[in-house]
Amino acid sequence: MLQLAKRARRFAATFWRGLPIDGCGLLCGGGPTEMARVHRRVAGTTWRRLPWWIRPVATITARAAWLVACPIRAWTVVRREPADAAGTLVDLTLVGWTRGKDPATTLLHRKAAGDHRRLADSCLDDRQSVRIWSVLADPSDRAVANDKAATAQRLGALGIATPRTLAIIAAGSTPDLRHAPWASGDPLFVKPRDGMGGFGTLLIRPAGAGQFSVDGAPAQPGATVSRRLAGAARRWDLLVQPFLPPHDEHADLSPHAPLGLRVNVVRGADGAARVFSTNLRVQPPGRFALTAQRGALMVPFEPAGDRLLDGMLFVPGFSRGGTVPWNGAALRGRRIGDVTEAWEMALTAAAAFPGLPVIGFDLLLTRAGPVMLEANWGLAWSGMHLMHFQTGLESALPHAICAWLDRVERSSITPRTAPA
């Protein structure tokens, strides 16, 4: 009985955290008119996983739970933001009820967008974005994009520069650091083959006498580092690649790690790939693979240009400015010449993933030029719109998604055979 109660509590907690279950508000289809159709498609796909006889009850239960959960979450947010709490509570609750958007994310988007509140409220939160892309994206292309080794193989076939994989630490194995590539004396970068968000990455530098430094920490014996790598490889393979030094021209921005680029590509009604937006990623001192959600500075480029706008930090609290916070290097108006080559690489690479409506290509700006790391299909809506937040430009993404949905629905129709 006690075990049953524990399972019930775990289910309730998971259910509560997962609200709204289908990414919709109280009435599916709130928000911009173009997106209402997409929301209905995603919600329908979500509920079709359940037996038909339970769908009406499950839908009503989920809507009723969100009716209660949304104002509670909004109140939790405004307790940390005492200014104009009553108005903020009402606003955040209404946006959550109508659009199924988490109140904490709504407030963060409003801070990032400043005066462009309508644009901020129309943005989806991360869970809604992932739900949409998972429904609209081709499963086989998603699987390849999730596998960094398979992605590198596809990109290499197109002549795109990617990091060399020196070794693969198989899941469940323990590497011997006395042999290559560990004995080369060069710094190495280790990352999960199927990881995302920069989690599980390690920078390993040889320190001599069989010792290694991990992520800048004091040197440890090779056996200790080997056990740590074995622990990291318990569940998945690890890729071992050379650490790529930063470009000399960008040393004032990031002297310790190469600058990163996220080139967001969107397919139009004709299926052709186009660059939607581009963001520069600057790592804090001593870090090498953080994302915006973990402390990296994100700097969007001007529309269709190679000059930077303001930098944006999202954690621990949102801030925006024209210089790098930790070293004062100038950002706004600065030209990054390599971005043009990165755009060409991204448009070429898009041909390797014809079944993905949006793709975020991650590149590093190295001394040898841009190097492509991976392709991402589960993009955050807000991350694609950092430039729009600063400039106030209207987003063409909803229209592009609807055009893609038209193509998906047309291709899924099987022509009827004429009667004999």
Buried (B, 14 or more C-beta within 10 A) or exposed (E): EEEEEEEEEEEEEEBEEEBBBBBBBBEBBBBBEBBBBBBBBBBEBBBEEEEEEEBEEBBEEBBEBBBEBBBEBBBEBBEEEEEEBEEBBEBBBBBBBBBBBBBBBBBBBBBBBEEBEEBBBBBBBBBBBBBBBBBBBBEEBBEBBBBBEBBBBBBEEEEBBBBEBBBBBEBEBBBEBEEEBBEEEEBBBBBBBBBBBBEBBBBBBBBEEBBBBBEEEEBBBBEBBBBBBBEBBEEBBBBBBBBBBBBEEBEEBBEBBBBBBBBBBBBBEEEEBBBBBBBBBBBBEEBBBBBBEBBBBBBBBBEEEBEBBBBBBBBEEBBBBBBBEEEEBEBBEBEBEBBEEBBBBBBBBBEBBEBBBBBBBBBBBBEEBBBBBBBBBBBBBBBBBBBBBBBEBEBBBBBBBBBBBEBBEEEEEEEEEEEE
